[in-house]
Amino acid sequence: MKIKTIHALLLTAGMAAATLASAQAPATAPSATPAIPPTWAQGRTPDGMNPSLSPNPPGISAMPADEIPVSKLKVPAGFKIELWASGMPNGRSMTKSPSGTVFVGTRFTGNVYAVVTKDGKREVKTIAKGLHRPNGVAFTNGSLYVAELSRIIRYDNIEQNLDNPLPPVVVFDALPKDEPHGWKFMTLSPDGQYLYFQIGTPANIVVPPATHATIVRLNLKTNILETVATGVRNSVGMDFQKGTKELWFTNNGRDWVDETLPNDTLNRLAHKGMNFGYPFCHQGDFLDPEFGKGRSCDEFDKPELKLGAHVAALGMRFYNGNMFPAEYKGNIFIAEHGSWNKTKKSGYQVVRVVLDSKNKPVKLEPFITGWLEGDKFWGRPVDVQMLKDGSILVSDDETGAIFRVSYGK
């Protein structure tokens, strides 16, 4: 059912219920209790942050290619950034096949796209429509896995059927149905046995059910789902490190504490069962004003790096290619979607994280900037994906485009 239809039905039902309640209410009925705030506003206090702040409207259309101001994007000396593909409304998370097809999920339009390159030219195909929050995508053994809000589906033999895909196979359909933080980011384990993804908290700040604020993995052989990390408010980006095969992931901090707190974080899953603190402790050292009472951040596992408050750190990838200079090998690139919970906006960039010989982050610096001009943004980076030639792609759900960064001639 289309989102607009659902909204219409809910609105009609709400109006009918309100009319009935009004007709049945006594003449001396007390005034109505205050409305429950939307989930994104939970935790907001009357005397706290700027009360006019609210989430940015989602990008659900694609900007025409000739109107995308790619020249405004800045990269370090020696690098080049160009428009790689466009025409994908709300295009977000990416994955690629060994043959080079890039698949792109969406959060709001219900589409999944495939970008095919032939003779140096790219064609965008819409391979699925009408799905519910199909944000996460992963490719293995000729099949494309798509994570919807409450289920995982699979398109078999997809590259041979891009113009007429086979009906999807339902792989797992017992996931929670909460809309807040319900969209998934998904990645495949190095051995190809598991799909890893997050189940976000069902509100801004709340003690979640045991099923939420977690990172889980689905065994593709047994179809068993298990939790591998807890206390994770919402991760919309993760990648396995080559060599250690450890999962690193971004995590979005809560809203409405302060414009400078708490930070989004970069985390490392060193072993199964780690707890990163939500909702009691944020960024490893900041107790929640409400839920942190009587607790200690020492109870929980620490993040590897603080990324900044409200920057909306989403997709991340380790750089293992050979195109970029040697000092970029093993670096992490993170797409910062950009803040809404700050009067002065931050994020709206791709950052580079440098690790030292002990695998510890020692540098955080901008890598791609230019989407934000003063307090106005024209684009919002979402995910990062490395191509076989060592260049990297960056998706932007505001313009519905993908940019490519290369080095050298």
Secondary structure, DSSP 8 states (H G I E B T S, - for coil): --HHHHHHHHHHHHHHHHHHHHHHS-TT----------GGGTT--TTSS-TT--------S---GGG--GGG-B--TTEEEEEEE---TTEEEEEE-TTS-EEEEESSS--EEEEEEETTEEEEEEEE-S-SS--EEEEETTEEEEE-SS-EEEETTGGG-TTS----EEEE--S---STT----EEE-TTSSEEEEEE--SSSS----TTSSEEEEEETTT--EEEEEES-S----EEE-TTT--EEEEE---SSSBTTBSEEEEEEE-STTEE--TTTEETTTEE-TTTTTT--GGGS---SEEEEET--EEEEEE---SSS-GGGTT-EEEEE---SSSSS----EEEEEEE-TTS-EEEEEEEEB-SEETTEES--EEEEEE-TTS-EEEEETTTTEEEEEEE--
